[in-house]
């Protein structure tokens, strides 16, 4: 858990996993889930261990094993265990079936072939009687259908039935999600699903189910398929979503806003009707809810609601006034990201569709100016573009805009924030530009110029200063043009003073470090110098100087109008204009010489498909080089040097005092003389020259330089590979192959590639060759020895029979068969009484003939040990074994309790009823017992029936007296609540008082209830034909197997066949097993419980140790349809004493 390496403990973990104790086993599987990886070596040792644990009798062990397997499953484990897991889908316990269904999904990820093989069995679990198993199956199928829903389209009828009948909300959510992915594949499902989904939306109280229904309606095309009722369906969905927003749960608010945003594009009017509750969500404390609500607000904005929405959004940027307090007003938020988002949304909803929703542009200008003050984040660029765009597009608002911009220019508060990080000083460029562009609307031009020349301007960004300088000249030129008509001596003196002041203040721009600002500053200063010189020269002239009359024409000839974004593309090209031609022809020699080297190298491109062309070009270049004149080479070299000396962007290197051979590269070196050498990959054969290079390094004393680090290129998450990317990837294939990726050597246990699983096609029927892979069974040494001995006996018998002459037994066999047939025909003519007597005598004679024949065969084979066979069924049926004998429950010095437990024919509320009869004996010869009573203890398996009693037998709830050496009988009835399992017992408390004793005598009684109690006698005895048909048709249901071994003592002087008859009768009598058929050496058995569990078995015996150890081995192999019943049945079988 803490990330430390535990690979050293892997084998020990496997040992703990194999522990018989449940506590240790659980710890081992937990450690394996935490530490094992896909490449853990010891995982191959866990296959048989997990198989054994999956076949355990304890449901807890199986659950622990399945949980651990889900974490450590590998492709090999999935392949080997898939068949065992699929067979466990018919387990009697829903707890196990549910876990097996869930772990199969992990198995499918590792072994996709198992999906096709097990899908029919998995599909059957949708009809399971237990709701938890059905829910688990739906979860697995929904997860499988997430990537490939077409495979599971045939399950639509079953899923639809579950949708309309189930009340499990989580299962309904899964089913609705799956239908959302199936409806695009089968549009007819929409009409089928519309009524139940509408009913769920209107009636369900589960918010999770309601959200999934609404989400499916939106994404599954139900609104389009509803036709005329689509608006009513959408209105119902939106009204139900309103409850999400009214709920105090923040998660419900979020998903409600998310679902409402889906209806915004199709039904905006329905969303606008809920404007009040959406605006309340804007003031929520959770920022994620605020952002989702803002998405809705942007879509709800119209002419009527725009002002209110903007007011509510601005409330998040500035605290409300104390006099105007509202319950829904939000305090100022300090998060810069959120504040920036608020400003951008305000601008978006106001400017969308070319300011369609704005009724008053004066109000919008005021909002933009206010945002410049209260935004608290850097959004000056956005505000600048909006102010300029509105001023250019809307002529009616220009006068108001100029006034507001003048106030903005004179606002000292915003000027003082020029150096702050969150300043919006960029908006001053819009103020200066609007005042300069529409200077005719200014009320006080000198005051505006004074604001533009304030000392705080030098603290502004360089681009703002450049705009300031340009608009100072524009406003000044317009002002000069206004004064020309009123020119006089007094005005001249005043104008000269103002110009000189501006001349001195403009000098601050000439000291700027920015080239653009400095250049514009010098230009403005030069204009002011010209104006001052002209006025000083013409002081006595009553007319304005000519220079002043033409100054305004530089800026105000044409009015500035907005230009469409695509206007430049629509400008026609004038006739005779060729955009591909040189405007001025370049100097041919300098261009050719300067680029000749690179141009010639560019022509020598290597073409791997045509190497001859490369060689030909290369030879041609070499032939032309020696033929060049030395004089032409000198001219080109001199021209290059002269061009470099006159080039202001080329820095010439000074002549070095070092010798020429010491310089790395001399400028005057002949570039044409540099040889072109062809390099091949063979020249870089590191393996052949590795030793020589090491020797050189040792001689020179140089260290080995570190290898270059290749930084991987970053790509966006959803990048689409283009043709250039593929080409680049192909060129870089060699580099990528040499790079070592550490993650390639480490396989995460949780990583699973579902690509192959998503390609499995379930529509095709299973082929004959498609089967679960079978594990090779390895016999134990003892089994191998027995098989070898049996094979040797068969070979010896075959050799002996081949060496002897053939015996004509066929006529005898035919005659016996004819005699049997004649006997059968005659038997039909007899009465029933004669039939019974003859059948008995015939069976006895047949058994004797079989024994005689086996004896003769054994003598012929020369076997020393006599082989005995089991008696036939009629002989077994004649044996009488005492059934339901009392067994001891309690044995004390003063009292003894024996019990008999039987199944009754009665039922209580549909439950089976068993009876427990107790025999209580007072072992004392002097003292008597009084107030003797038995109190049953409540349990999950049985319920005591107090009212059910017999008239002639005392009940458990009665209080009795017991005389010395007396035995009494008490009876109790219990209703069976649970399934048959191992360790089932009735628990009671026995209390009594002893005469002349004050001590309280109390004992705990545990009355075991064996599995044979629940075995019922069949109405019709099982015959071999029915037994064979049962195993053939329903053999797959007998999934649980076990074997018990009993020892039969062989007593001297007792016939072995009689001992076998007695043993078989004891076994079948105590276990209530029915003998179906008897064959030499074996007998088939059958039993059925009152709960419906069926048991089929085979009894065999081994007499190889009869003479040496005086014991015969009887083995009983049983298989059952219920694991719990089989466990209890095998425990009872193993406890039989022969």
CORRAMO-V886139 format. One record per residue. SS is DSSP state (hx for helix, st for strand, lp for the rest). NEAR is the number of other C-alpha atoms within 10 Angstrom. Layout:
BEGIN
SS | NEAR
SS | NEAR
END
This chain:
BEGIN
lp | 7
lp | 5
lp | 7
lp | 7
lp | 9
lp | 13
hx | 15
hx | 8
hx | 14
hx | 18
hx | 15
hx | 13
hx | 23
hx | 20
hx | 15
hx | 19
hx | 27
lp | 20
lp | 14
lp | 11
lp | 11
hx | 15
hx | 12
hx | 16
hx | 22
hx | 22
hx | 16
hx | 23
hx | 25
hx | 18
hx | 20
hx | 23
hx | 18
hx | 17
hx | 21
lp | 23
lp | 20
lp | 16
lp | 14
lp | 15
hx | 12
hx | 15
hx | 20
hx | 12
hx | 11
lp | 16
hx | 15
hx | 13
hx | 14
hx | 21
hx | 16
hx | 13
hx | 21
hx | 22
lp | 18
lp | 16
lp | 18
lp | 16
hx | 17
hx | 14
hx | 20
hx | 22
hx | 20
hx | 20
hx | 24
hx | 23
hx | 19
hx | 22
hx | 22
hx | 20
hx | 20
hx | 22
lp | 26
lp | 24
hx | 15
hx | 15
hx | 20
hx | 24
hx | 21
hx | 19
hx | 22
hx | 23
hx | 17
hx | 16
hx | 22
hx | 20
hx | 18
hx | 20
hx | 23
hx | 22
lp | 20
lp | 16
lp | 16
hx | 18
hx | 16
hx | 20
hx | 26
hx | 22
hx | 24
hx | 27
hx | 25
hx | 20
hx | 19
hx | 24
hx | 21
hx | 22
hx | 25
hx | 22
hx | 24
hx | 22
lp | 22
lp | 22
hx | 19
hx | 25
hx | 21
hx | 18
hx | 20
hx | 20
hx | 14
hx | 11
hx | 13
hx | 19
hx | 16
hx | 13
hx | 23
hx | 21
hx | 14
lp | 16
lp | 10
lp | 15
hx | 18
hx | 17
hx | 24
hx | 23
hx | 25
hx | 20
hx | 28
hx | 27
hx | 21
hx | 19
hx | 24
hx | 20
hx | 15
hx | 21
lp | 19
lp | 14
lp | 15
lp | 17
hx | 21
hx | 17
hx | 18
hx | 17
hx | 19
hx | 11
hx | 12
hx | 16
hx | 10
hx | 12
hx | 20
hx | 18
hx | 10
hx | 20
hx | 22
hx | 14
hx | 10
lp | 13
lp | 11
lp | 14
hx | 17
hx | 15
hx | 22
hx | 23
hx | 20
hx | 22
hx | 22
hx | 25
hx | 19
hx | 25
hx | 24
hx | 24
hx | 21
hx | 23
lp | 21
lp | 16
lp | 13
lp | 13
lp | 14
hx | 11
hx | 18
hx | 23
hx | 13
hx | 11
hx | 18
hx | 17
hx | 11
hx | 15
hx | 23
hx | 17
hx | 12
hx | 18
hx | 24
hx | 14
hx | 10
lp | 12
lp | 10
lp | 12
hx | 18
hx | 15
hx | 22
hx | 24
hx | 21
hx | 21
hx | 23
hx | 27
hx | 19
hx | 20
hx | 25
hx | 19
hx | 14
lp | 21
lp | 15
hx | 24
hx | 20
hx | 14
hx | 16
lp | 16
hx | 10
hx | 10
hx | 12
hx | 14
hx | 16
hx | 12
hx | 20
hx | 21
hx | 17
hx | 15
hx | 25
hx | 22
hx | 16
hx | 18
hx | 24
hx | 18
hx | 15
hx | 23
hx | 22
hx | 16
lp | 12
lp | 10
lp | 10
hx | 17
hx | 13
hx | 20
hx | 24
hx | 21
hx | 19
hx | 26
hx | 24
hx | 18
hx | 20
hx | 26
hx | 20
hx | 15
hx | 19
lp | 19
lp | 11
lp | 14
lp | 16
hx | 17
hx | 14
hx | 19
hx | 23
hx | 18
lp | 13
lp | 14
hx | 18
hx | 9
hx | 14
hx | 25
hx | 20
hx | 18
hx | 24
hx | 26
lp | 21
lp | 17
lp | 11
lp | 12
hx | 14
hx | 14
hx | 24
hx | 21
hx | 19
hx | 21
hx | 26
hx | 23
hx | 17
hx | 25
hx | 26
hx | 18
hx | 15
hx | 22
lp | 21
lp | 17
lp | 12
lp | 11
lp | 14
hx | 20
hx | 19
hx | 12
hx | 22
hx | 21
hx | 13
hx | 18
hx | 23
hx | 23
lp | 19
lp | 21
lp | 24
lp | 18
lp | 14
lp | 16
lp | 9
lp | 7
lp | 6
lp | 7
lp | 9
lp | 10
lp | 7
lp | 14
lp | 18
lp | 21
lp | 13
lp | 15
lp | 14
lp | 13
lp | 12
hx | 14
hx | 9
hx | 17
hx | 23
hx | 16
hx | 13
hx | 20
hx | 22
hx | 15
hx | 18
hx | 21
hx | 19
hx | 13
hx | 22
hx | 23
hx | 16
hx | 13
hx | 9
hx | 10
hx | 15
lp | 12
lp | 18
lp | 19
lp | 13
lp | 11
hx | 19
hx | 17
hx | 13
hx | 21
hx | 22
hx | 14
hx | 16
hx | 20
hx | 21
hx | 12
hx | 21
hx | 25
hx | 16
hx | 15
lp | 23
lp | 20
lp | 22
lp | 19
lp | 21
hx | 21
hx | 14
hx | 16
hx | 24
hx | 22
hx | 14
hx | 19
hx | 21
hx | 17
hx | 13
hx | 21
hx | 24
hx | 18
hx | 15
lp | 11
hx | 10
hx | 11
hx | 17
hx | 21
hx | 19
hx | 15
hx | 26
hx | 25
hx | 17
hx | 19
hx | 26
hx | 23
hx | 15
hx | 22
hx | 24
lp | 17
lp | 12
hx | 13
hx | 10
hx | 17
hx | 21
lp | 14
lp | 16
lp | 20
lp | 13
lp | 10
lp | 10
lp | 15
lp | 21
lp | 27
lp | 26
lp | 22
hx | 28
hx | 28
hx | 26
hx | 27
hx | 27
hx | 29
hx | 24
hx | 23
hx | 29
hx | 26
hx | 20
lp | 21
hx | 23
hx | 15
hx | 16
lp | 18
lp | 13
lp | 10
hx | 18
hx | 14
hx | 13
hx | 23
hx | 22
hx | 17
hx | 21
hx | 22
lp | 20
lp | 14
hx | 12
hx | 14
hx | 19
hx | 16
hx | 15
lp | 18
lp | 15
hx | 19
hx | 13
hx | 21
hx | 27
hx | 20
hx | 19
hx | 26
hx | 21
hx | 18
hx | 23
hx | 23
hx | 22
hx | 24
hx | 25
hx | 22
hx | 22
hx | 21
hx | 17
hx | 19
hx | 18
hx | 14
hx | 17
hx | 17
lp | 11
lp | 11
lp | 17
lp | 16
hx | 14
hx | 9
hx | 12
hx | 23
hx | 14
hx | 10
hx | 17
hx | 18
hx | 12
hx | 14
hx | 17
hx | 15
hx | 14
hx | 19
hx | 19
hx | 12
hx | 16
hx | 22
hx | 15
hx | 16
hx | 25
hx | 20
lp | 14
lp | 16
lp | 10
lp | 15
hx | 13
hx | 15
hx | 23
hx | 21
hx | 15
hx | 20
hx | 24
hx | 17
hx | 17
hx | 22
hx | 21
hx | 14
hx | 15
hx | 21
hx | 16
hx | 14
hx | 20
hx | 18
hx | 12
hx | 16
hx | 20
hx | 13
hx | 11
lp | 14
lp | 16
lp | 11
lp | 13
lp | 11
lp | 15
lp | 22
lp | 17
hx | 10
hx | 12
hx | 20
hx | 16
lp | 12
lp | 19
hx | 20
hx | 14
hx | 11
lp | 16
lp | 14
lp | 8
lp | 8
lp | 8
lp | 11
lp | 8
lp | 11
lp | 10
lp | 7
lp | 7
lp | 8
lp | 8
hx | 9
hx | 8
hx | 7
lp | 8
lp | 7
lp | 10
lp | 7
lp | 6
lp | 6
lp | 8
lp | 10
lp | 8
lp | 6
lp | 8
lp | 8
lp | 8
lp | 6
lp | 7
lp | 10
lp | 8
hx | 8
hx | 13
hx | 15
hx | 11
hx | 13
hx | 15
hx | 16
hx | 12
hx | 14
hx | 12
hx | 10
hx | 12
hx | 11
hx | 12
hx | 10
hx | 11
lp | 15
lp | 12
lp | 13
lp | 10
lp | 8
lp | 7
lp | 9
hx | 10
hx | 12
hx | 14
hx | 16
hx | 14
hx | 11
hx | 14
hx | 17
hx | 11
hx | 11
hx | 14
hx | 12
hx | 11
hx | 9
hx | 11
hx | 10
lp | 8
lp | 10
lp | 10
hx | 9
hx | 9
hx | 10
hx | 13
hx | 12
hx | 11
hx | 16
hx | 19
hx | 13
hx | 16
hx | 17
hx | 14
hx | 12
hx | 14
hx | 15
hx | 13
hx | 11
lp | 11
lp | 9
lp | 8
lp | 10
lp | 10
lp | 13
lp | 8
lp | 7
lp | 8
lp | 10
lp | 7
lp | 8
lp | 7
hx | 11
hx | 8
hx | 9
lp | 11
lp | 7
lp | 9
lp | 14
lp | 13
lp | 10
lp | 11
lp | 11
hx | 11
hx | 12
hx | 9
lp | 8
lp | 8
lp | 11
lp | 6
lp | 7
lp | 8
lp | 8
hx | 6
hx | 7
hx | 8
hx | 10
lp | 10
lp | 10
lp | 7
lp | 9
lp | 11
hx | 10
hx | 10
hx | 10
hx | 12
hx | 12
hx | 11
hx | 11
hx | 12
hx | 11
hx | 9
hx | 9
lp | 9
lp | 9
lp | 8
lp | 8
lp | 6
lp | 6
lp | 6
lp | 6
lp | 6
lp | 9
lp | 6
lp | 7
lp | 5
lp | 6
lp | 8
lp | 6
lp | 6
lp | 6
lp | 7
lp | 9
lp | 8
lp | 9
hx | 9
hx | 9
hx | 11
hx | 11
hx | 11
hx | 11
hx | 13
hx | 11
hx | 11
lp | 11
hx | 11
hx | 10
hx | 10
hx | 14
hx | 9
hx | 8
lp | 9
lp | 9
lp | 10
hx | 7
hx | 8
hx | 7
hx | 9
lp | 11
lp | 12
lp | 12
lp | 18
lp | 13
lp | 9
lp | 12
lp | 10
lp | 14
hx | 11
hx | 13
hx | 19
hx | 17
lp | 12
lp | 16
lp | 14
lp | 16
lp | 12
lp | 9
lp | 10
lp | 11
lp | 8
lp | 6
lp | 6
lp | 12
lp | 14
lp | 16
lp | 12
lp | 10
lp | 9
lp | 6
lp | 6
lp | 8
lp | 10
lp | 9
hx | 9
hx | 9
hx | 11
hx | 12
hx | 12
hx | 12
hx | 13
hx | 12
hx | 12
hx | 12
hx | 12
hx | 12
hx | 14
hx | 12
hx | 12
hx | 13
hx | 18
hx | 12
hx | 11
hx | 14
hx | 14
hx | 10
hx | 9
lp | 8
lp | 8
lp | 8
lp | 7
lp | 8
lp | 8
hx | 9
hx | 9
hx | 10
hx | 11
hx | 11
hx | 11
hx | 12
hx | 12
hx | 12
hx | 12
hx | 13
hx | 12
hx | 11
hx | 12
hx | 12
hx | 11
hx | 11
hx | 16
hx | 11
hx | 10
lp | 11
lp | 9
hx | 11
hx | 8
hx | 12
hx | 15
hx | 12
hx | 10
hx | 15
hx | 13
hx | 13
hx | 11
hx | 13
hx | 15
hx | 16
hx | 12
hx | 13
hx | 19
hx | 13
hx | 12
hx | 15
hx | 18
hx | 12
hx | 12
hx | 17
hx | 15
hx | 12
hx | 14
hx | 16
hx | 13
hx | 12
hx | 15
lp | 12
lp | 12
lp | 8
lp | 12
lp | 13
lp | 16
lp | 17
lp | 23
lp | 25
lp | 24
lp | 21
hx | 18
hx | 16
hx | 16
hx | 20
hx | 15
hx | 10
lp | 15
lp | 11
lp | 15
lp | 10
lp | 11
lp | 14
lp | 11
lp | 14
st | 15
st | 14
st | 18
st | 16
st | 12
lp | 10
lp | 8
lp | 16
st | 15
st | 16
st | 21
st | 18
st | 22
st | 20
st | 23
st | 18
st | 18
st | 14
st | 8
st | 11
st | 12
st | 12
lp | 7
lp | 9
st | 14
st | 18
st | 23
st | 22
st | 18
st | 18
st | 20
st | 23
st | 18
st | 20
st | 20
st | 22
lp | 19
lp | 15
lp | 11
lp | 10
lp | 17
lp | 19
st | 21
st | 16
st | 14
st | 20
st | 19
st | 23
st | 16
st | 21
lp | 14
lp | 12
lp | 13
lp | 8
lp | 16
st | 21
st | 17
st | 21
lp | 16
lp | 13
lp | 10
lp | 13
lp | 17
lp | 12
lp | 7
lp | 9
lp | 13
st | 17
st | 23
lp | 26
lp | 17
lp | 13
lp | 14
st | 18
st | 16
st | 20
lp | 19
lp | 16
lp | 15
lp | 15
st | 15
st | 16
st | 17
st | 22
st | 22
st | 24
st | 25
st | 23
st | 20
st | 19
lp | 14
lp | 12
lp | 14
lp | 25
lp | 21
lp | 22
lp | 13
lp | 18
st | 16
st | 21
st | 16
st | 17
st | 14
st | 16
st | 18
st | 20
st | 19
st | 18
lp | 13
lp | 9
lp | 9
lp | 8
lp | 10
lp | 10
st | 12
st | 14
st | 14
st | 16
st | 19
st | 14
st | 21
st | 17
lp | 21
lp | 23
hx | 25
hx | 23
hx | 20
hx | 23
st | 21
lp | 16
lp | 14
lp | 11
lp | 6
lp | 6
lp | 12
lp | 17
lp | 13
hx | 14
hx | 10
hx | 12
hx | 16
hx | 12
hx | 11
hx | 12
hx | 13
hx | 10
hx | 9
hx | 10
hx | 15
hx | 12
hx | 16
lp | 20
lp | 18
st | 23
st | 19
st | 16
st | 15
st | 16
st | 16
st | 20
st | 17
st | 19
st | 15
lp | 19
lp | 12
lp | 9
lp | 6
lp | 9
lp | 10
hx | 18
hx | 13
hx | 12
hx | 18
hx | 21
hx | 20
hx | 18
hx | 22
hx | 20
hx | 23
hx | 21
hx | 18
hx | 19
hx | 19
hx | 18
hx | 21
lp | 22
lp | 22
st | 21
st | 26
st | 21
st | 19
st | 20
st | 13
lp | 15
lp | 14
st | 19
st | 22
st | 21
st | 23
st | 23
st | 23
st | 20
st | 18
lp | 13
lp | 15
lp | 12
lp | 20
st | 19
st | 23
st | 23
st | 21
st | 19
st | 21
st | 19
st | 21
st | 15
lp | 20
lp | 15
lp | 12
hx | 17
hx | 12
hx | 8
hx | 10
lp | 15
st | 18
st | 21
st | 17
st | 19
st | 17
st | 23
st | 17
st | 22
st | 21
st | 25
lp | 23
lp | 25
hx | 27
hx | 22
hx | 26
hx | 25
hx | 23
hx | 20
hx | 22
hx | 21
hx | 15
hx | 17
hx | 22
hx | 13
lp | 10
lp | 13
lp | 11
lp | 13
END
